[in-house]
């Protein structure tokens, strides 16, 4: 069996592993029970696909979404890997082909949905086909309190025990509580080999902004990235439709997606987004885990996400190819109220609701951060050493002020009303606003009534937002969202501590159209466009997403390096042997015009050291075609013979004679051996 490094190069077209991948691949290939928490876009799939090729038998991959499985199977097949999926979305012909490959013991990866495990025949079927490894993608779906919980994931632990094979579980979002659930339910409490590979995605730029004409803010953000694939997450179904319409009116290719659409319409939207370059989708979080498009260049949130974990997962759909990507998250007081209400009106027990409020507070802390957002985000996930330079606060530090007096006034208003009211009524007290509610409770006589008139209502809303972000106050689910102080607020209330706040960010920014951000230099842009057009034609003909042919990152490298031969093309990241064979000539012709034809035996060696040896042997043969003195009868080796010599590299005359025969070995043997020795 070939080594991991060889398969990585020959099958997937990569020169080396990403940080942390190699150790995980080695553990999974060795048959160790494994749990890997890796950032979205960190290369999780490779960590079970590569070991599957290194192990005997079939690797069963349990994945939560049909679209995700089908895309991974198509990408593997394009790379020359025998993979298949058994899903309800299969045609009868596709299902028959998978079963035939299993019967012939040719299939290396079999993707199935967790719901298939509910069928009583599944374990018997999996025993019969010779399963040697179970890989579980999106393992956090086993967590009963997670927003992606899938009940059938609870059957996986029993499947592992029944088949008695190693299990490798992968996820990008798993806090300590969720990791404990994964170990208990998938590994029966026995601690697997665990890899926590960090949560940083350094290629993603982080940015937040307070809402100030949010529709225009989103349209401006998209305008600066015209022609690039993006996602706009919206808090409501209606907003996805109106925002998609607004994007189209502004000249973008845009569609909407939400859970209320007909199933066929959702599938059409998913397929368009996967296959079309530069398409924007305005979506609810229903457009979630199945998004495996590597070249999404930006993600915007038109409304505040549900939690810091949800935010991390959703922005993680950008830049999965490792190239630069950007994010923008808008937030406002109505967002916070909506998210609080959703938590309070949920069916979870009080303890869980309080934890969800804490997660939302952590997100508000990120939104109102005073310094580097990446540091704030990664500190939440337990990472201390953070290097950034890729967030809006590193680009332009926040303007801050001493907010101690303002916070003390707000806390005093809470204390004097016995922590029984929300921010709206408290702001009325601070502003001295006469309302029916104020008269009903007699609050106009409080010492704090009217003491906050130095700020406007929006500015007080910003103060309360930041107080939540600093976890000084929390809504009390038992009191219908009334704010209550945390222990962290007491030193400020007692004038024993001070606090710094950001100045309100609601002021309108100068109305200007930002320059379009490009993926390559102006010089390389026309070639990149031509390569994308070629890719689009090939993808449409094959009815696969464009990135299955090549991802953006590979085309960008082609445009910048401009390979002139198939050997040079093979050195481009993402060009494996199968893709070089299938698509190499087509893309080379875009770059250099009609490339010289190569014999099929030589083509198979493109990009390998044996290819260079083949060329040297061919040159030596040309010199000796009529012998040393040029008077003998012409003689030559076949292309396949030269390829065998270049690949097998015989070390002596007898071995060479077996490959070439007596006559050819006599004429070329000595010179060929000199070439092979010089190559080391």
N, C-alpha and C positions, 0 to 999 in steps of 0.2 A: 504493500500500500504506500502511495506517495506521501511525503511529509506534508505538514500543514503549510509550510512556506511555499512548497512547490505548487500545491493545489490553489493557494491564495493567488499566485501569479498566473498559473495556466488556466484556471477556471474563471476566477473573478477579475483577473487583470490588475491586481494591486501589488505594488512592490513591497509593501510592509504592512504590519498591523497598526491599527489605531491604538492609542494609549489604553492599556488594560485588557485588550482583546486576547492577546496570546495566552496569558495565564488561564483565562476562562476556557478557551478552546482546548488547551492541554488537559484541564480538569474534566471537561465534558467528554473528550475523546477517550480518556482513561477510564471512564465509567463511574466517576464519582457523582454522588448526589450533589447537585449544585443549585445555589440561589444567587443570581446576579442582578444587582440593582444598578442600572446604567442610565445615563441621561438619554432622553429621546434624541434620536439621530446619532447615538454613539456607536452604532453598529451591533445591536443586539442580535439581529437575525443571523449574521455571519457566525455568531458564537454557537449556534446549533446547526446551521447548514454545513459548515466546514467539518465539524466532527462527524456528521452523518455520512460524509464521503469517506471518512477515515475508518469507520466502523463497519463490521459485517452486518447484514440484515437491514431491516427497515427502521427508520426513525419516524415515529408518529409525532406530528406537531399539532397541538391543540390550540386553536386560535379563535377569537371571539366573533369575527365578522367574515362573512363570505367574500365580500369585496377585497378585504385584506389578503385572504388566502389565495384568491384567484390571481391577484397581482403578483404575489410572491412566487406562485407556481409558474406564471408566465415568464417572470424574470429569470428564474432558475432554468427553465427550458431553453430560454434564449442563450444562456451561458453554457448549454450542453449538459445540464444535469437532469437525470430522469426523475421527475417529481410529478405528483398528481394530487388531486383533492377530491374527496367524496363529500359533496354538499348538495343541498336541495336546489341549488342553482345550476347544476350540471345538466347538459343534454344527455340523452340515453347513450349517444356515441361516446361522449367524454367518460361517462361512468364505465362503459364496457372497456375502453382503452386502459383505464386505471386498473380494473380487475385483471385484465390480460397481462399487464406489466407485473402485477403482484404475483400471479400464477407462475410467470416465467422467472420470478425472483430478480427482476431487473430494477424495480422501483427502489429508490434510496430514501425519498422523503414522501410521506403520506400526510396531507393536511386534513384534519377533520374538525368539525364544530363540536363544542362541549355537549350540545343537545343530543348528539348521536350516541353519547354514552348512556343515555336513558334507555336505549333499546337493549333488550335482554341478550340479543345475539352478538352484541359488539365485542365483549371480552373474548368469546369463542373465535370470532373472526380475527381479532388481533393476535390471539395465540397462534392461529393457523398460519398467518403470513410471516411469522418469524421476526416480531418486533424486538429490537435490541436496545432501544432508548426512547424515552418519552420526553418531548420538549414542550413546555407550557409557555406560550406567549401571553403577555398582559396578565401576569400571575396575580396582580392585585384584585382581579375580578373575583377572587375567592373570598374577599373581605365582605362580610355581611353589612358592614356599616359604610362601605365605600359607595360612591355615586355610580360606579360601573359594575356593581355586584351582579354576577350571573349564577343562579342557583345550581346549574349543572356542573359548575367548577368544583362543587363539593364532592362530586363523584370521582374526581381524578385520583385522590389519595387511595381509594379502594382499587382503582385500576392499577396503580403502581404496585400495590401489594399482590394483586392477583397475577400480574405478569412477571413479578419479581425481576424487574429491570431497573436500571438507574433512571432518575428523573432530573431534568434541568429546568429550572423555573426562571423566567426573565420578566422584569418590569422596569419602568422608568420612574414610577411614583410609588414609593412605599415608605411611609414613616415607620417609626419603631413599632407602633401598635399594629400596623398592617403586616410588617415583617413577621411579627410573632404569630399572627393568624395564618400566614402562608406556611410557616414551619409546622404549625400544629395540624393544619388541614391537608396539606400536600405531602408532608414527610412524617406524619404521625408523631410529631414532637421531637423526632431525632434530628439534631442540628446538622444541616447540610454544610458542605464547603460554601462559604458565603463570600461574595465579592461585592463591596460597596465602592463603585468606581467614580464617586463624585457626581455632583449635579450641575457642574458648570458647563455652559455652552458658550464658549468665548466668542464664537462667530456671530452670536445674536446680539444686536444692539437693543437696549432696554430704554423705554421712554414712557412717561405718564404725563397727562395734562388734565387740568380741571375742565369740565365741560363749559364751552362758551360758543354756542352755535355748533353743536356736535356734528350736524350734517355737513356743514362747510369744512369742519376740521377733518372729517374722514375723506371728503372729496379732494381736499388739498393734499392730504397724505398720499392718496392713490395717484393724484396727478403727477407727483414727483417720482412715481415709480411706474409710469405708464408702460404697458407691454410686459410687465412682470406678473407672474402668478401670485395671488394673495388671497387671504381669508379675512373677512370682517365678521367677527362674532357679535351677535345682537342678543339683547335680553328678551325679546318677544318675537313671535312668528311674524306679526304684521310688519315690524321694522325691517325684517330681512327682505320683504317684498318691496317696500318703499325705497329702501336704500339701494337695492339692486337696480331698481328703475332709475334712481338718481344717477348711479354710476354709468348706466347705459346712455342716459341723456348727456352725460359729460364726455362721451366718446370711448368708454371702456367696454370691453367684452365682459359682461357680468351676468350671473344667474343667482337665484336664491335657493335655499334649502332649509327645510324644517320638518319636524316629525308629523305635522298635520298634512303633508303632501301624500298623494297616492303613491303606493310602493313603486309602480312603474316610473312615475315622474322622478322619484328619488334616485332610482337606478340610472335614469338618463342623465340626471345632474351629476351623479358620481362619475359616470363614464366620461362625460364631457370634461369635467375638471381634471380627470386623470390623463386624458388624451390630448387636450388642446393646450397649446402654449399661450401664456399670458392671460388666462381666464381668471376672473375674480369671482369668488362665491361669498355672498352675504348669508350667514347661516346662524342657527342656534347651535347649542352644544350637541344637538343630535348629530351634527357633522363632526364626528369625534374620532374614536380610535381607529376607524378604518382608513383614515387619511395616511397613505404611505407614499405620497408624492415627494420625491427628494428635492425638487427644485422650487419649492414655495419660497418666494423671496421676502414676503412680509406677512405679518399677522397684526390686525388691528382689532381692538375691542371698542365697539361703539358704546358699550355699557360695562360696568364693573363686573368681573367674574365672580363666581360664588365663593371662592376661597383662594388662598395662596397656592394650594396644591393644584386646583383647577387652572389657575393662571399659568403655573409652570408647565402643566401638560399641554395647554392650548398654544402658548407661544412656542412650545417645543416642536410644533408641526412645521415651523419655518426652518429653512437652512439645514435640512437633514443630509444634504450632500457635503456639508462642511464649508461651503462658500458663505460669504457675508449675507446676513439677513437682518431685517429690522422689525421692530414692534412699536406700537403705540397703544396705550390704554387710557381711555377717557373715563372720568368718574365725576360724580356729583352727589348732592345730598339725597336726591330721589333714588339713586342707585342703592345707597346705603340703607335707606328705609325699606326698599323692596327686598333686599337680601336679608335684612333682619326679620321682616315679616315671613319670608319663606322658611326661615329657620324656626321661628316661633310657632308657625302653624303646621309644621311637620309632625309626623307621628313618632319621632324618636323620643326616647326617655330624656328627662331633664339633664342628666349628666352628659348625654350625647349632644343635646342642643347647646349647652354651655361650651362644650369643646368646639362646636361649629362656629359659635360666636368668637371664640378665641382665634380660630383660623381666619375668619373674616377680618378680625382686628389686625392680625399679622399682615394681611393684604393691604389694609388701610395704612399700616405703618410703612409699607413699601411705597404706597402712593404718595404719602406725605414725608418721605425720607428727607433728611437734611444733607446726607452725603451719599456717596456711591450706592446706586441701587443694587448692583450685583453683590456688593458686600452685605447689604441688608437681606437680600433674597437667600444667599448661600448660608449666611449665619443662621437663618431659620432652619435650614436643613442640616445644621451641625458642622458646617465647614468654616474654618477660621482664617486660613491663609488664602486671601483672594487678591487677584490682580485683575484690574478692570481696564479703564480707558475706553469702554464700549457702552456707555450709558449717557443719558442726557445730563445728569448731574456731574459727571466727569467732564463732559463737553463744556458745560456752563454751570458753575456752582450756584446753589440756591441762595437767594437773598433771604436772610433770616433776621429775627428780632427777638428781644427778650420778652417772652410771652407769659412770664410768671404772674404778673398782675391780672391779665385777662383770664388766665386759667383759674386763679384764686377766686375771682368774681364768679366764674361759672360754677365752680365747686361749691361756693358759698350759697348760690341760688339753689343748687341741688340739696344741700344740707338743710336749708331753711324750709324746703318743701318736702322734707322727709323722703327724698329720693323716690318720689311717686310719679314723676312726669318725664316726658320725652324732651328732646332738644327744642322742638318748636315752641312749647310753652315756656321753657326756660329762657329762650331768646326773647320772647315777649316780655318777660320779667325784666331782663337786663336792659332792654330798649325802652321800658316804661310804656308799653303798648296797652291801651285800655280795651279789653275784650270781655265777652260774656263769661268766658271761663275764668278770667282774672277776677271779675266781680263775684262769681259764684264761690270761689275759694278764698276771697279776701286777700289775694296776694298783692294788691296794689299798696297795701300798708307795710310790706316787708322792707327791711333796710336795704335790700339789694334791688328794689324796684327802681329802674331807670338809671342804675349806676354804670351802664355799659354803652352810653350813647356816643362814645368816641368811635365806635365801630358801626358799620352798616349790618343789616341782616345777613347778606352773603358772607361778609367777613366773619361774623359770629358763627355761621355755619362751617366755615373753614376751620375756626378754632375748635369747635366740637368734633369735626372730622379728625383733626390731629390729636385731640385728646383720646379718641377711640384708637387711633393708630398707635399712640404711645401706651395703650392699655391702661389709661388712667380711669376710664369709665367703660362700663359694659351695659348693654340692655339686659334687663331682668325678664326672663321668659315667664316667670311666675307673676309678674306685674305688668304684662302686656307691653313689654318693650320700654318701660320706664328706665331711665339711666340710674345706675348705682355706681358708687366709687369703688375702686380697687384699693388694695393696700398701698400700691405705688403712688396713689394720689395724696395720701395723708401728709407726707413731708412737705409737699407744696402748699397744701391747705394751711398747715401750721407755720408757714414761712421758714421752714427748715431746709428747703431746697429750691432751686430755680429751674426753669425749663426754657429752652429755645424753640421757637416755632418758625415755620416758613411764612413769609408774607403771602397774602392771598394771591393765587395765580389766576384769578378770574378776569383780570384786566385784558381787554382785547389786544391781541398781538397785531403788529402792523400787517395790513392786508397785502401780502405779496405771494407771488407764485414761485415756489421753490424750484430750483433747477432739477431736471430729470437726472436720477442716479443711474449710471450705466454699469453694465457688468464687465465690460472690457474697454480698452482704449479706443479712441475714435478711429485709429488706423485699423484695428482688428474687427470693428463692429460689422462692416459689410460681409466679411467672411463668416462671422458667427451667424449672421442672418441667413446666409446661404446654407450653412451646415444645418441650421434648424429647419429650413425648408426641406432639405433632403431627408432629415429625420422624420418630419411630419408626413411626407409621402410614404416612406417605408412603414411607419407606424399605422397609417390609415390602411395600407394594403394588407398588413398583417392583423389588423383589428386589435392592436395592443396599445397601451399607454406609450407616449413618446419616450419616457425615461427607460422603458424596457429595451429599446434600441440602444440608446446611450443617455445618461443623465447630463444636465447642463454643465456640470463641472468638467466632464470629459470633453464636451464640445468646446468649452472655453479654452481648455488646454490645447486642443487641436488648433484653434484659431490663433493662439499665442505662439505655439511652437512650430506650427506649419510643417508637419512631417512630409518628407518627399518620397519615402519608400514604405513598403509594408513593414519592413524591419523597424523603421522609426515609428510607424503607427503603433506597432506592438508595445512600444515603450510608454505610450500614453496611458495614464491611470484609468482603469475601467475597461480597457480593451483586452479581454482574455482571448484565448485561442479560438473558441467557437465564434465569438463576435468578430474577431479578425477575419475568420474564414467567411462568415456570412455577410459582413458589412464593410470590411476593410477597403475593397476596391471602390465601392460607391462613395465613401467619404474622401478617399484619396483623390478620386477624380474631381471632386469639388475644389480641392486645394491646389492640385498641380495639373489638372486636365487629364488626358488619357495617360495612365501610368503604364510602364512597360509590363507586358504579360510575363508571368512567372509559371514555370512548370508546377503542377500540383504537388509534386514531392518537395519542391523548394518552398512552396507556400506554407506547407505544414511546419516548416522550421522557422518561419518569420518571427523575429523578435527573440529568438533563442541563440545561444552561443553556437549551436550546431549549424545555424543558418550562415554565420560568418565563415565557419569551416567549410561548408559546402561551396561557398563562393571561391575560397582559396583553392580547394581541390579542383574546381572547374577550371580555374585559371591555369593551374599546373598541367591539367589534362590537355588543355588547348596547346600548351607549349610542346607537349610530348606526343601529340596526335600522330605524327609521322616519325616518331622515334627521336633519339638524341641528335642524330645527324640530319633529320628531315627527309630521309630517303625511303623510309619503310612504308609499308601499306597502312593507310589510315585505320585507326582503332580508337574506340572511345567506350566509356562506361555509360550505362543507362542512368537516368536521373534517380531512379530508386536505389541503384547501387551506390551512387555518391551519397545519397541521403543516409543509407545504412552505415557507411564508413564514418560520416560526420557525426552520427548519433551514437554508434557503438564504440567508436574510437579504438580499434584494435591496436594492440601494443607490439605485435611482432609479425613477421612475414607469413607464418603459417595461418594465423588468424585472418590476416588480410586476404590470403589466397582462398580461404573458405567463402569469403564474401564476393570476390571478383572472378575467381577461376584462374587457371594457370597463365593463360596468355596475357590477360590484363594485369595480373599481379606482377608478371615479369616486366612489363613495360612501365607501369605506374607505381608499383609497390614502394620502391625506395623513396621516391619523391613524396608520395602520400604520407609515408611514415615520418618523413622530415617535418611536414606541415603539422601533423598531429603532435609530435614531440615539442615543437616550438610553441604550440598552443598550451602546453603544460597538461 
